[in-house]
Amino acid sequence: MASAAAAVSLPTGLSVLTTFPDLLFIPEFVFAFLATLTYVIHKGFSLLRWKSS
């Protein structure tokens, strides 16, 4: 078991290019969530304004 834990290390050389895009998914999901949340809030207030007019 100790050898499996020791095998995990940071990528070096060209392997950095294959693993770095995986890190980019986190900001994409956060931005998509925030954009969707902002849109839903905006639609809710727009609906309330439309109903009151």
Gaussian input, Z-matrix of N, CA and C with variables (Angstrom, degrees):
# hf/3-21g

backbone

0 1
 N
 C     1     B1
 C     2     B2     1     A1
 N     3     B3     2     A2     1     D1
 C     4     B4     3     A3     2     D2
 C     5     B5     4     A4     3     D3
 N     6     B6     5     A5     4     D4
 C     7     B7     6     A6     5     D5
 C     8     B8     7     A7     6     D6
 N     9     B9     8     A8     7     D7
 C    10    B10     9     A9     8     D8
 C    11    B11    10    A10     9     D9
 N    12    B12    11    A11    10    D10
 C    13    B13    12    A12    11    D11
 C    14    B14    13    A13    12    D12
 N    15    B15    14    A14    13    D13
 C    16    B16    15    A15    14    D14
 C    17    B17    16    A16    15    D15
 N    18    B18    17    A17    16    D16
 C    19    B19    18    A18    17    D17
 C    20    B20    19    A19    18    D18
 N    21    B21    20    A20    19    D19
 C    22    B22    21    A21    20    D20
 C    23    B23    22    A22    21    D21
 N    24    B24    23    A23    22    D22
 C    25    B25    24    A24    23    D23
 C    26    B26    25    A25    24    D24
 N    27    B27    26    A26    25    D25
 C    28    B28    27    A27    26    D26
 C    29    B29    28    A28    27    D27
 N    30    B30    29    A29    28    D28
 C    31    B31    30    A30    29    D29
 C    32    B32    31    A31    30    D30
 N    33    B33    32    A32    31    D31
 C    34    B34    33    A33    32    D32
 C    35    B35    34    A34    33    D33
 N    36    B36    35    A35    34    D34
 C    37    B37    36    A36    35    D35
 C    38    B38    37    A37    36    D36
 N    39    B39    38    A38    37    D37
 C    40    B40    39    A39    38    D38
 C    41    B41    40    A40    39    D39
 N    42    B42    41    A41    40    D40
 C    43    B43    42    A42    41    D41
 C    44    B44    43    A43    42    D42
 N    45    B45    44    A44    43    D43
 C    46    B46    45    A45    44    D44
 C    47    B47    46    A46    45    D45
 N    48    B48    47    A47    46    D46
 C    49    B49    48    A48    47    D47
 C    50    B50    49    A49    48    D48
 N    51    B51    50    A50    49    D49
 C    52    B52    51    A51    50    D50
 C    53    B53    52    A52    51    D51
 N    54    B54    53    A53    52    D52
 C    55    B55    54    A54    53    D53
 C    56    B56    55    A55    54    D54
 N    57    B57    56    A56    55    D55
 C    58    B58    57    A57    56    D56
 C    59    B59    58    A58    57    D57
 N    60    B60    59    A59    58    D58
 C    61    B61    60    A60    59    D59
 C    62    B62    61    A61    60    D60
 N    63    B63    62    A62    61    D61
 C    64    B64    63    A63    62    D62
 C    65    B65    64    A64    63    D63
 N    66    B66    65    A65    64    D64
 C    67    B67    66    A66    65    D65
 C    68    B68    67    A67    66    D66
 N    69    B69    68    A68    67    D67
 C    70    B70    69    A69    68    D68
 C    71    B71    70    A70    69    D69
 N    72    B72    71    A71    70    D70
 C    73    B73    72    A72    71    D71
 C    74    B74    73    A73    72    D72
 N    75    B75    74    A74    73    D73
 C    76    B76    75    A75    74    D74
 C    77    B77    76    A76    75    D75
 N    78    B78    77    A77    76    D76
 C    79    B79    78    A78    77    D77
 C    80    B80    79    A79    78    D78
 N    81    B81    80    A80    79    D79
 C    82    B82    81    A81    80    D80
 C    83    B83    82    A82    81    D81
 N    84    B84    83    A83    82    D82
 C    85    B85    84    A84    83    D83
 C    86    B86    85    A85    84    D84
 N    87    B87    86    A86    85    D85
 C    88    B88    87    A87    86    D86
 C    89    B89    88    A88    87    D87
 N    90    B90    89    A89    88    D88
 C    91    B91    90    A90    89    D89
 C    92    B92    91    A91    90    D90
 N    93    B93    92    A92    91    D91
 C    94    B94    93    A93    92    D92
 C    95    B95    94    A94    93    D93
 N    96    B96    95    A95    94    D94
 C    97    B97    96    A96    95    D95
 C    98    B98    97    A97    96    D96
 N    99    B99    98    A98    97    D97
 C   100   B100    99    A99    98    D98
 C   101   B101   100   A100    99    D99
 N   102   B102   101   A101   100   D100
 C   103   B103   102   A102   101   D101
 C   104   B104   103   A103   102   D102
 N   105   B105   104   A104   103   D103
 C   106   B106   105   A105   104   D104
 C   107   B107   106   A106   105   D105
 N   108   B108   107   A107   106   D106
 C   109   B109   108   A108   107   D107
 C   110   B110   109   A109   108   D108
 N   111   B111   110   A110   109   D109
 C   112   B112   111   A111   110   D110
 C   113   B113   112   A112   111   D111
 N   114   B114   113   A113   112   D112
 C   115   B115   114   A114   113   D113
 C   116   B116   115   A115   114   D114
 N   117   B117   116   A116   115   D115
 C   118   B118   117   A117   116   D116
 C   119   B119   118   A118   117   D117
 N   120   B120   119   A119   118   D118
 C   121   B121   120   A120   119   D119
 C   122   B122   121   A121   120   D120
 N   123   B123   122   A122   121   D121
 C   124   B124   123   A123   122   D122
 C   125   B125   124   A124   123   D123
 N   126   B126   125   A125   124   D124
 C   127   B127   126   A126   125   D125
 C   128   B128   127   A127   126   D126
 N   129   B129   128   A128   127   D127
 C   130   B130   129   A129   128   D128
 C   131   B131   130   A130   129   D129
 N   132   B132   131   A131   130   D130
 C   133   B133   132   A132   131   D131
 C   134   B134   133   A133   132   D132
 N   135   B135   134   A134   133   D133
 C   136   B136   135   A135   134   D134
 C   137   B137   136   A136   135   D135
 N   138   B138   137   A137   136   D136
 C   139   B139   138   A138   137   D137
 C   140   B140   139   A139   138   D138
 N   141   B141   140   A140   139   D139
 C   142   B142   141   A141   140   D140
 C   143   B143   142   A142   141   D141
 N   144   B144   143   A143   142   D142
 C   145   B145   144   A144   143   D143
 C   146   B146   145   A145   144   D144
 N   147   B147   146   A146   145   D145
 C   148   B148   147   A147   146   D146
 C   149   B149   148   A148   147   D147
 N   150   B150   149   A149   148   D148
 C   151   B151   150   A150   149   D149
 C   152   B152   151   A151   150   D150
 N   153   B153   152   A152   151   D151
 C   154   B154   153   A153   152   D152
 C   155   B155   154   A154   153   D153
 N   156   B156   155   A155   154   D154
 C   157   B157   156   A156   155   D155
 C   158   B158   157   A157   156   D156

   B1=1.4483
   B2=1.5201
   B3=1.3014
   B4=1.4594
   B5=1.5200
   B6=1.3331
   B7=1.4684
   B8=1.5277
   B9=1.3361
   B10=1.4677
   B11=1.5254
   B12=1.3116
   B13=1.4609
   B14=1.5214
   B15=1.3258
   B16=1.4496
   B17=1.5267
   B18=1.3431
   B19=1.4610
   B20=1.5316
   B21=1.3200
   B22=1.4620
   B23=1.5202
   B24=1.3304
   B25=1.4573
   B26=1.5222
   B27=1.2921
   B28=1.4513
   B29=1.5202
   B30=1.3271
   B31=1.4598
   B32=1.5213
   B33=1.3071
   B34=1.4585
   B35=1.5224
   B36=1.3065
   B37=1.4609
   B38=1.5196
   B39=1.3310
   B40=1.4632
   B41=1.5213
   B42=1.3358
   B43=1.4643
   B44=1.5256
   B45=1.3241
   B46=1.4713
   B47=1.5234
   B48=1.3231
   B49=1.4628
   B50=1.5191
   B51=1.3163
   B52=1.4652
   B53=1.5184
   B54=1.3307
   B55=1.4586
   B56=1.5240
   B57=1.3295
   B58=1.4653
   B59=1.5318
   B60=1.3413
   B61=1.4735
   B62=1.5180
   B63=1.3345
   B64=1.4613
   B65=1.5183
   B66=1.3290
   B67=1.4618
   B68=1.5222
   B69=1.3274
   B70=1.4565
   B71=1.5232
   B72=1.3188
   B73=1.4604
   B74=1.5194
   B75=1.3176
   B76=1.4677
   B77=1.5231
   B78=1.3455
   B79=1.4660
   B80=1.5268
   B81=1.3247
   B82=1.4649
   B83=1.5123
   B84=1.3254
   B85=1.4571
   B86=1.5221
   B87=1.3224
   B88=1.4684
   B89=1.5202
   B90=1.3341
   B91=1.4606
   B92=1.5218
   B93=1.3223
   B94=1.4668
   B95=1.5294
   B96=1.3323
   B97=1.4603
   B98=1.5239
   B99=1.3401
   B100=1.4573
   B101=1.5263
   B102=1.3196
   B103=1.4630
   B104=1.5226
   B105=1.3166
   B106=1.4626
   B107=1.5205
   B108=1.3166
   B109=1.4616
   B110=1.5217
   B111=1.3287
   B112=1.4636
   B113=1.5191
   B114=1.3236
   B115=1.4638
   B116=1.5282
   B117=1.3151
   B118=1.4676
   B119=1.5267
   B120=1.3355
   B121=1.4596
   B122=1.5196
   B123=1.3258
   B124=1.4629
   B125=1.5279
   B126=1.3347
   B127=1.4628
   B128=1.5223
   B129=1.3181
   B130=1.4586
   B131=1.5131
   B132=1.3336
   B133=1.4607
   B134=1.5269
   B135=1.3355
   B136=1.4653
   B137=1.5239
   B138=1.3247
   B139=1.4645
   B140=1.5249
   B141=1.3300
   B142=1.4695
   B143=1.5254
   B144=1.3237
   B145=1.4663
   B146=1.5154
   B147=1.3411
   B148=1.4558
   B149=1.5301
   B150=1.3443
   B151=1.4575
   B152=1.5331
   B153=1.3300
   B154=1.4574
   B155=1.5316
   B156=1.3123
   B157=1.4694
   B158=1.5213
   A1=111.72
   A2=117.91
   A3=120.72
   A4=110.83
   A5=117.30
   A6=119.58
   A7=110.65
   A8=118.64
   A9=121.15
   A10=110.48
   A11=116.84
   A12=119.84
   A13=110.94
   A14=116.75
   A15=120.07
   A16=111.78
   A17=117.17
   A18=120.83
   A19=111.60
   A20=118.08
   A21=121.30
   A22=108.62
   A23=116.34
   A24=119.88
   A25=108.49
   A26=116.32
   A27=120.93
   A28=110.17
   A29=117.41
   A30=119.82
   A31=111.49
   A32=115.76
   A33=120.68
   A34=109.06
   A35=116.12
   A36=121.21
   A37=112.08
   A38=115.73
   A39=121.02
   A40=113.19
   A41=118.03
   A42=119.40
   A43=111.69
   A44=118.05
   A45=120.98
   A46=109.71
   A47=117.04
   A48=120.71
   A49=112.31
   A50=117.82
   A51=119.92
   A52=111.86
   A53=118.89
   A54=120.54
   A55=112.33
   A56=118.35
   A57=120.57
   A58=113.26
   A59=120.86
   A60=118.92
   A61=113.83
   A62=117.67
   A63=119.56
   A64=111.33
   A65=116.96
   A66=120.50
   A67=111.64
   A68=117.82
   A69=120.91
   A70=112.47
   A71=118.25
   A72=120.16
   A73=111.97
   A74=118.58
   A75=121.13
   A76=110.90
   A77=120.88
   A78=119.14
   A79=112.65
   A80=117.81
   A81=119.56
   A82=110.92
   A83=117.27
   A84=120.17
   A85=111.42
   A86=117.35
   A87=120.79
   A88=109.92
   A89=117.65
   A90=120.64
   A91=111.17
   A92=117.53
   A93=120.59
   A94=110.65
   A95=116.85
   A96=120.17
   A97=110.93
   A98=116.83
   A99=119.83
   A100=111.80
   A101=117.32
   A102=120.37
   A103=110.57
   A104=117.20
   A105=120.83
   A106=110.90
   A107=117.29
   A108=120.96
   A109=110.83
   A110=117.24
   A111=121.25
   A112=110.93
   A113=116.93
   A114=121.15
   A115=111.05
   A116=117.06
   A117=120.35
   A118=110.35
   A119=117.88
   A120=120.69
   A121=110.58
   A122=116.57
   A123=120.66
   A124=110.96
   A125=117.48
   A126=120.41
   A127=111.00
   A128=117.39
   A129=120.06
   A130=111.93
   A131=117.77
   A132=120.45
   A133=111.50
   A134=117.27
   A135=120.02
   A136=110.69
   A137=116.34
   A138=120.47
   A139=110.57
   A140=116.85
   A141=119.85
   A142=110.74
   A143=117.43
   A144=120.22
   A145=111.01
   A146=117.07
   A147=121.05
   A148=111.55
   A149=116.80
   A150=120.56
   A151=111.84
   A152=117.49
   A153=119.34
   A154=111.86
   A155=117.74
   A156=118.46
   A157=112.54
   D1=-35.11
   D2=-178.39
   D3=-64.94
   D4=-32.74
   D5=-179.83
   D6=-68.96
   D7=-32.21
   D8=178.29
   D9=-67.48
   D10=-38.92
   D11=179.53
   D12=-70.88
   D13=-33.74
   D14=-179.53
   D15=-74.44
   D16=-21.66
   D17=-178.26
   D18=-73.54
   D19=-19.05
   D20=-179.91
   D21=-79.26
   D22=119.70
   D23=179.22
   D24=-149.09
   D25=169.80
   D26=178.03
   D27=-70.34
   D28=142.91
   D29=179.49
   D30=-68.76
   D31=149.17
   D32=178.69
   D33=-128.83
   D34=159.90
   D35=175.93
   D36=66.29
   D37=-138.91
   D38=-177.32
   D39=-72.63
   D40=-16.91
   D41=178.96
   D42=-67.46
   D43=-17.85
   D44=175.20
   D45=-62.53
   D46=-37.19
   D47=-178.35
   D48=-68.45
   D49=-25.41
   D50=-179.73
   D51=-86.65
   D52=-21.63
   D53=-178.60
   D54=-101.50
   D55=-22.64
   D56=-177.98
   D57=-62.15
   D58=-40.15
   D59=178.70
   D60=-59.14
   D61=-25.36
   D62=176.79
   D63=-62.99
   D64=-31.52
   D65=178.59
   D66=-70.83
   D67=-22.95
   D68=-177.23
   D69=-75.86
   D70=-14.81
   D71=-179.44
   D72=-69.12
   D73=-30.55
   D74=-177.63
   D75=-62.69
   D76=-52.16
   D77=177.97
   D78=-63.99
   D79=-30.74
   D80=178.32
   D81=-63.60
   D82=-44.17
   D83=179.80
   D84=-67.44
   D85=-39.36
   D86=178.47
   D87=-64.22
   D88=-45.47
   D89=179.91
   D90=-64.94
   D91=-41.64
   D92=179.38
   D93=-62.75
   D94=-41.18
   D95=178.57
   D96=-64.20
   D97=-46.05
   D98=-178.79
   D99=-66.61
   D100=-37.82
   D101=178.09
   D102=-65.57
   D103=-42.08
   D104=178.47
   D105=-66.06
   D106=-42.30
   D107=178.88
   D108=-62.44
   D109=-43.99
   D110=177.98
   D111=-62.04
   D112=-40.94
   D113=179.32
   D114=-64.04
   D115=-44.28
   D116=-178.76
   D117=-65.04
   D118=-42.27
   D119=177.69
   D120=-62.93
   D121=-43.00
   D122=178.81
   D123=-62.37
   D124=-43.26
   D125=178.64
   D126=-64.16
   D127=-37.25
   D128=179.01
   D129=-64.41
   D130=-45.88
   D131=178.46
   D132=-68.32
   D133=-34.26
   D134=177.07
   D135=-65.37
   D136=-39.43
   D137=178.50
   D138=-65.26
   D139=-42.37
   D140=178.28
   D141=-63.34
   D142=-41.43
   D143=178.84
   D144=-65.44
   D145=-39.68
   D146=179.54
   D147=-66.46
   D148=-40.50
   D149=-179.38
   D150=-68.67
   D151=-28.79
   D152=-177.05
   D153=-84.51
   D154=-10.53
   D155=-179.29
   D156=-92.44

